[in-house]
Amino acid sequence: MECCLSEEAKEQKRINQEIERQLRRDKRDARRELKLLLLGTGESGKSTFIKQMRIIHGSGYSDEDKRGYIKLVFQNIFMAMQSMIKAMDMLRISYGKEEHSELAALIMSIDYETVTTFEDPYLSAIKTLWDDTGIQECYDRRREYQLTDSAKYYLMDLDRVAQPDYLPTVQDILRVRVPTTGIIEYPFDLEEIRFSYLSDLPRIELADYLPTEQDILRARVPTTGILEYPFDLDGIVFSFFKDTENIKLVFCAVKDTIMQNALKEFNLDTENIRFVFAAVKDTILQSNLKEYNLV
């Protein structure tokens, strides 16, 4: 019958067949794709985890890729020092030497987001300020204000970073802070499975992935016994949880202690991340096998 079709009808049939083939390919590809959603507050390590996946399972970072991070490292150094200078005023800490306030003014005169080089007089100013006893006291009180986790890492290694031929190391890249303003998606293939990491989804899209935390609390709190469980944090006893506000108080009391430091360092260790991902992958595999009654 096809011989009786007009050329236009034959072309239309060919297009339809190609569309159907593409839909079948897309359906097949979708079956072998797993999406992992990374959730967390700012600077909780979502982007760092994705970088680790690129190192472990992707192409890593070429010299050209690393060169793209040079100015970001410089900007992180300026951002960290400016944060401490602002905190000096807020915490009413005096500089070790009065003339160092002039160096602080020099650093504050720079918009760190425009920094592309790192040389004198700014290099020597930041080195002098970092050695200042007042700045060191301010750094020791960093829990009282916002300071990037990588501040000390970079400031302790200024001579290396300031070299004319400086090329960021993998650790430099892992520690660099780049504010995320949109959705990050990093796909890679592993053992015939395509993994796709999603990070920083807008709140409106998160609703499609997760129930609200209020829904979870309503369902779980009455069955956990947490309402009567006592907590003793630094001598303050919480023996009652009548609402979510009291639960929040407990988490706020411990959020900046051991767990934060442990998780921060864990996320920067590539071998640790390799171990965690292997465990996650195995969990997903076991779940899929159970779904099809194969285990």
N, C-alpha and C positions, 0 to 999 in steps of 0.2 A: 504493500500500500504506500510505502514511503516514496516510491517512484512517481506517484501521482501528486505528491505535495509540491506546492510552489516553492521557489527558492526562499521566499520570505518565511514560509512555514517551516522549512527545513532548518533555517537559521535559528528560528525561535525554539524549535525542538532541541537543537544542539545546546543552546544557552540554558534551557531548562535542565537538561541532563548534567551539564557542568555544575549548575547550582546545586543539584541534588547530590552530586559527588562531593562537592565542597562541604555541604551540610553533614554528610556521613563522616568526612575527615574530621570536621570540627567536633562532632559528637564523640568520635574515637579519641581525639586528643583530650577532650574534657574529662574522659574517664580516667586518664592517666595523669591528671593534674591535681595536686593537692595544694590548697591555699592555707597558709598559716598566718594568723593575725597576731601581730605584736602590739600589746597594749601597755601603757605606762605613762607616768607623768613626764614632764620635761626633764632631760638629763638623766633619765632612768636607765639608759643603755640600749634603746631600741635600734638606733642607727648603728651603734657599735656592734651589735649582734649581726646586723645585716653585713657590715664590713667583714666580720669574721667568716660569714658564709661565703663571701666572695674569695677570701683567702683560702679557705678549706676546700670548697667545692667548685669555685669559679676560676677565673683566669688570674686572680691575684691583682697586683698593682705593678704595672710596667714603670720604667723610669719616666716616661712621658706622663703617666698618671700621677706619679709622685710629685713631679714638678708643678702640677696643678694645685697641690696642697701647700706649697711654700708660703704664699701670701696668707693663707688661712692660719698657718702656724704663727706667723708674725702678728696677725690680727688677734689671735688668742692671747698672745703675750701682752699686747697693749690693753686688751679688754680686762685681763686679770689684774694688771697693775692699776688701771683706772678704778676697778671695783674696790680695791684695797684703799686707794687714796680717798674715795668717797666715804668708805667705812671709817677711815681715820677721824673724819669730822663727826660722823654720826656717833661713834663710840667715845669721842673726846679723848683720843690718844695723841700725844705730842710726838713729833719727830725726834730722833736721837740727836740730830743737829738742826738748829733753826734754819740754816741755809738750805736744807733739803726740801723745805716747803717750796722753794723756787723751782727745784727739779720736778716736784709734783705738779706745779702749775704748767710747766713745759709739756709734760705728758698729757695732762688734761686738755691741752689746747688742740690735741689731735683727734680727729674723728677716726676711731680705730677701724671702721668699716672701709675706709679708703686707703689703708696702709698696704703698700706693695713691696716696700724695702725695709731693711732693718740695719741702720748704721748710726754713727754719731751725728748729732749729740744725743739722740734718743737711746741708743744702745748703752752708753756710759751712764746716762741718767737712770735708766731702769736697773742697771747693775748696782749702782750706788743706793738707790731706794730699796732694793731687795735686801741689801746688807744692813739697812737702817734698823735700829732696835725697835723703833716705834712700829714700822711696817711688820717686823717679825711678831710683835705682840698682836698686831691686827690680824695677821695670818693665823695665829694660834686661836683667835676668837672667831674664826670663819663661820662657825655654826650660827653666829648671830646676824649674818647677812648673806647675800647670794654671791658665791664665788665658785668658778668652775673647778671641777675636780682635778683638772690637768694643770692648774696654776703652778704648783711647786715643781712638777715634772719639767716644765719648760724653763722656769726661772732658775732652776738649778743647773741648767745646761745651756746657758746663753752663749758661751764662747763657741760651742759647736754649731748652734743654730745661726750664729752671725757670720759664719765662714762664707766667703764669696761663692764657693762651689757646693754650698749646702743642698743636700737632697734628703727630704724627709724619709725616715725609716718607717717600717710597718707600725712600730709602736707609736711613732709621731702621728701617723694617720689615724690609728685607733683612738688616740686621746684627743684629737682635734675636735673642737666643738663647732658645729655648723648648725645654726638654728633652722629647724625644719618648718617650712611654711606650707607644704602640700603633702599629697600622698606619695609615699615611697614604695615602689614595688621592685623587688629583685627576684627574677626567675632564674632557675638553673636546673639542668637535667642530672639525675642521679639514679643509676640502675634502672633505666627505662621509665622512671617516674619523674614528672616535672613538678618541682616544688616552686611555689610562688609566695614570697613573703610580702605582706602588706603592713605598712606602718603609718601612723598619724592619719587615720581616717577621720573625716569630719564627723561631728556628733550625730548628724542626721543619718549618715550612712552606718554608724555603729549600731543604730537601732535595728538594722536588718540582720546583724550578726549576733547580738547579745540581748538578753533581757536586762532591765534596769537593775542597778544594785538594790534599789528599794524592794523590787519584786523578790530578789534573792533573799534579802533579810527577812521579809515577811514570811517566806516559806520555811526558812531554816532555823531562825532564832528560837521559835517555840519548842523545837525538838532537840536542841543541843545541850540544854542545861546551863548555857552561858549566863542566864539571868541570875543564877545563884553563885557563880564561880568567882572566888575572890582573887584579885591581883594585888601584889605588893610591889610597887615600883618606887624605888628610892624612898622607902618609908611611908609612901602614900598608899593607903589601902583602898582599893575599889571593891566593895563587897556587893555592889548592886549594879544592874544594867537595866534600867527601866525604859530606856529609849535609845535610839541610834546615836544621840549626842554623847552619851556616856561611853559608848563603844568607841566613838571617834577620839575621845580624850585619851583612851588607853593607847591607841595606835599612834597618836601624835606624841605621846610621852616616850615612845621607843623608836620612832621612825629614823632618828639621826644617830642611832647607836650601832651595835655590832652588825646587824643584818645589812645596813646600808654599806658599811665599809667592806664587808665580806663579799657582797654581790658586786660591788664596784670593781674590786680586784679580780673576781672570778670572770667577769665579762671581758677583761683585757687579756686573759690567758687563752691563747688559741687552742692549746691542748685540752683545757677544761671545756671550752665551747665545743670542741670536736666530740668529747665524751657526752655532753648534754644532748647534742643533736642526734648522736647515735641512739641514745635512749628514747628520744622523742620519735625518731623514725621507727624504732622497734615497736613502740606503743601503738603507733598508727597502723603498722602492719598487722599486729596482733588483733587490733580492733576490727580491721577489714576481714581478716580470716574468720573471726568469730561471727561476723555479720553474715557470711556465706556458709556457716557451719562447717568450716574446714579444719577447726581445731576443737 
